[in-house]
Amino acid sequence: MSLPAFAQDAPGAHRKPDGTLTFDIGPQSLRTALRAYGEVTGQAVLVDDALTAERQSPGVQGDFGKVDALQRLLAGTGLVASYSTDQAFTLKLATRVESGESDSGESPQDSAVGEQEVVTQNYAGTIQRSIESALCRFDQTTPGNYRLALQVWIAPSGRIEQTHVLSDDDARAAAVSEALNQVMLDPPPAAMPQPLTLLLLPRKPADVARCGALAQRHH
């Protein structure tokens, strides 16, 4: 699973007066299309990699709001977006209702999976600030002009007990692991799949500046 984090407009994004952004994402694999979408919007996505495997996106081209663009990007994939916060979203299989079909045949198993997804999404939103605060304590890990992904394993108590950083920058990877080592979060839902994959995205200078206040509250 992937954990949404620090979703802001990308540094190079040009928001128009009407709030839309310009997208030029051609038809391609859904995985790479989502990456391109993230480059424009700065948003991260919570999704099981297996869910996007072998799925194709029709792409999206033109000026659209973030939500409208994402809907066009997902058209025909059998997936829909579910927002855990106003700036972060997950992907899930579309139900019969969401795909325009009757949901009378939905099984109890399908319902249970959907409920678990909601629980995981809500948890992802609650721990975002705690993780951001921990990273804001050190200059080298302050979210800003870098991107990386890391996997985190969270103990039933809420303590981060293991991390695995996916980055070509070994020094920053080590610093991020150290910053998050033994950080206490809210206890995770009992049935939540682990590890979670945390995606750190570049941020605007104005948003980086608030790191100081977050780090002070962390202490």
C-alpha positions as CSV (number, residue, x, y, z in Angstrom):
1,M,0.0,0.0,0.0
2,S,1.1,3.6,-0.6
3,L,0.6,6.4,1.9
4,P,-0.3,9.9,0.7
5,A,1.9,12.6,2.1
6,F,2.6,16.3,1.8
7,A,0.5,16.7,-1.3
8,Q,0.9,20.2,-2.7
9,D,0.9,21.8,-6.1
10,A,4.1,20.8,-7.8
11,P,6.7,23.6,-8.0
12,G,6.4,23.8,-11.8
13,A,2.6,23.7,-11.9
14,H,0.8,26.8,-13.3
15,R,-2.6,27.2,-11.7
16,K,-4.9,29.4,-13.9
17,P,-7.2,32.0,-12.4
18,D,-10.1,29.6,-12.6
19,G,-8.3,27.1,-10.5
20,T,-7.5,24.7,-13.4
21,L,-4.1,23.2,-14.3
22,T,-2.8,22.3,-17.8
23,F,-2.4,18.5,-18.4
24,D,-0.7,16.9,-21.3
25,I,-0.7,13.2,-20.4
26,G,-1.1,10.8,-23.4
27,P,-2.4,7.3,-23.3
28,Q,0.0,5.0,-21.4
29,S,0.2,2.6,-18.5
30,L,-1.9,3.7,-15.5
31,R,1.2,3.6,-13.3
32,T,3.2,6.1,-15.4
33,A,0.1,8.2,-16.0
34,L,-0.4,8.6,-12.3
35,R,3.3,9.5,-11.9
36,A,2.8,12.2,-14.6
37,Y,-0.4,13.4,-12.8
38,G,1.6,13.8,-9.6
39,E,4.2,15.8,-11.4
40,V,1.6,18.4,-12.4
41,T,-0.5,18.4,-9.2
42,G,2.0,17.4,-6.5
43,Q,-0.5,14.9,-5.2
44,A,0.5,11.4,-4.0
45,V,-1.7,8.3,-4.2
46,L,-2.4,5.5,-1.8
47,V,-2.7,2.3,-3.9
48,D,-1.6,-1.3,-3.9
49,D,0.9,-1.7,-6.8
50,A,-0.9,-4.8,-7.9
51,L,-4.1,-2.8,-8.5
52,T,-2.5,-0.6,-11.2
53,A,-0.5,-3.4,-12.8
54,E,-1.4,-4.0,-16.5
55,R,-4.0,-1.3,-16.5
56,Q,-4.0,1.4,-19.2
57,S,-5.0,5.0,-18.9
58,P,-6.5,7.0,-21.7
59,G,-4.6,10.0,-20.4
60,V,-5.9,13.6,-20.0
61,Q,-5.1,16.6,-22.1
62,G,-6.3,20.2,-21.6
63,D,-7.1,22.5,-18.7
64,F,-9.0,20.8,-15.9
65,G,-9.4,20.9,-12.1
66,K,-7.5,18.2,-10.2
67,V,-10.6,16.0,-9.6
68,D,-11.9,16.3,-13.1
69,A,-8.5,15.5,-14.6
70,L,-8.1,12.4,-12.3
71,Q,-11.5,11.1,-13.3
72,R,-10.6,11.4,-17.0
73,L,-7.2,9.7,-16.3
74,L,-9.0,6.7,-14.7
75,A,-11.8,6.4,-17.3
76,G,-12.1,2.8,-18.3
77,T,-9.6,1.4,-15.8
78,G,-12.2,0.0,-13.4
79,L,-10.7,2.2,-10.6
80,V,-12.0,5.3,-8.8
81,A,-10.4,7.8,-6.5
82,S,-11.3,8.0,-2.8
83,Y,-10.1,11.1,-1.0
84,S,-8.7,10.6,2.5
85,T,-8.0,14.4,2.9
86,D,-8.7,17.3,0.6
87,Q,-5.1,16.9,-0.8
88,A,-4.6,13.2,-0.8
89,F,-6.4,10.2,-2.4
90,T,-6.4,6.5,-2.8
91,L,-7.5,4.3,-5.6
92,K,-9.9,1.4,-5.2
93,L,-11.9,-0.9,-7.4
94,A,-15.1,0.8,-8.6
95,T,-18.3,-0.7,-7.1
96,R,-21.2,-1.5,-9.4
97,V,-22.8,1.8,-8.3
98,E,-19.7,3.8,-9.1
99,S,-19.4,2.1,-12.5
100,G,-23.1,2.7,-13.3
101,E,-24.2,-0.9,-12.6
102,S,-26.6,-2.3,-10.0
103,D,-24.9,-3.2,-6.7
104,S,-27.5,-5.8,-5.7
105,G,-24.9,-8.6,-6.4
106,E,-22.2,-7.1,-4.0
107,S,-20.9,-9.9,-1.8
108,P,-20.2,-9.5,2.0
109,Q,-16.5,-9.9,1.2
110,D,-16.6,-7.0,-1.2
111,S,-18.3,-4.9,1.5
112,A,-15.7,-5.9,4.1
113,V,-12.9,-4.9,1.7
114,G,-14.5,-1.6,1.1
115,E,-14.8,-0.9,4.8
116,Q,-11.2,-1.8,5.4
117,E,-10.1,0.6,2.7
118,V,-12.0,3.4,4.4
119,V,-10.3,2.6,7.7
120,T,-6.9,2.6,6.1
121,Q,-7.5,5.9,4.3
122,N,-8.6,7.6,7.5
123,Y,-5.6,6.3,9.3
124,A,-3.3,7.6,6.6
125,G,-4.7,11.0,7.0
126,T,-4.3,11.1,10.8
127,I,-0.6,10.1,10.8
128,Q,0.5,12.5,8.0
129,R,1.2,15.4,10.3
130,S,3.2,13.3,12.8
131,I,5.4,12.0,10.1
132,E,5.9,15.4,8.6
133,S,6.8,16.9,12.1
134,A,9.4,14.2,12.6
135,L,11.0,15.0,9.2
136,C,10.9,18.7,9.9
137,R,13.3,18.3,12.8
138,F,16.4,18.0,10.6
139,D,17.6,20.1,7.7
140,Q,18.5,17.1,5.6
141,T,15.1,15.5,5.9
142,T,12.9,18.6,5.7
143,P,10.3,18.0,2.9
144,G,11.0,20.4,0.1
145,N,13.1,19.9,-3.1
146,Y,13.5,16.2,-3.1
147,R,11.3,13.1,-3.7
148,L,11.7,9.6,-2.4
149,A,9.6,6.7,-1.3
150,L,10.0,4.7,1.8
151,Q,8.2,1.7,3.4
152,V,7.3,1.8,7.0
153,W,6.2,-0.9,9.4
154,I,4.1,0.3,12.3
155,A,3.8,-1.7,15.6
156,P,0.4,-2.2,17.2
157,S,1.4,0.5,19.7
158,G,1.8,3.0,16.9
159,R,5.6,3.0,17.0
160,I,7.5,3.0,13.7
161,E,9.6,-0.1,14.1
162,Q,11.1,-0.5,10.7
163,T,11.7,1.6,7.6
164,H,13.1,0.8,4.1
165,V,14.0,3.9,2.0
166,L,13.8,3.8,-1.8
167,S,16.2,6.5,-3.0
168,D,19.4,6.9,-4.9
169,D,20.6,9.4,-2.3
170,D,22.1,7.1,0.3
171,A,22.9,10.0,2.8
172,R,19.4,11.3,2.7
173,A,17.9,7.8,2.9
174,A,19.9,7.2,6.1
175,A,18.8,10.5,7.5
176,V,15.2,9.9,6.8
177,S,15.4,6.4,8.4
178,E,17.0,7.9,11.5
179,A,14.4,10.7,11.7
180,L,11.6,8.3,11.7
181,N,13.1,5.6,13.8
182,Q,10.9,4.9,16.9
183,V,8.5,7.8,16.1
184,M,5.2,7.2,17.8
185,L,2.0,7.4,15.7
186,D,-1.6,6.6,16.4
187,P,-2.0,2.8,16.7
188,P,-2.8,1.3,13.3
189,P,-6.0,-0.5,12.5
190,A,-5.6,-4.2,13.4
191,A,-6.2,-5.5,9.8
192,M,-4.3,-2.8,8.0
193,P,-1.9,-4.2,5.3
194,Q,1.7,-3.4,5.9
195,P,4.1,-2.0,5.0
196,L,2.8,1.4,4.0
197,T,4.7,3.2,1.3
198,L,5.3,6.9,2.1
199,L,5.9,9.1,-1.0
200,L,7.6,12.4,-0.4
201,L,7.1,15.0,-3.1
202,P,8.7,18.4,-3.8
203,R,6.9,21.4,-2.2
204,K,6.5,25.1,-2.7
205,P,8.9,27.3,-0.6
206,A,5.9,28.8,1.3
207,D,4.9,25.3,2.5
208,V,8.5,24.4,3.4
209,A,8.6,27.4,5.7
210,R,5.9,26.0,8.0
211,C,8.2,23.2,8.9
212,G,9.7,25.3,11.7
213,A,6.3,25.6,13.5
214,L,5.6,21.9,13.1
215,A,9.1,20.9,14.5
216,Q,8.5,23.2,17.5
217,R,5.2,21.5,18.3
218,H,6.8,18.1,17.9
219,H,9.1,18.9,20.7
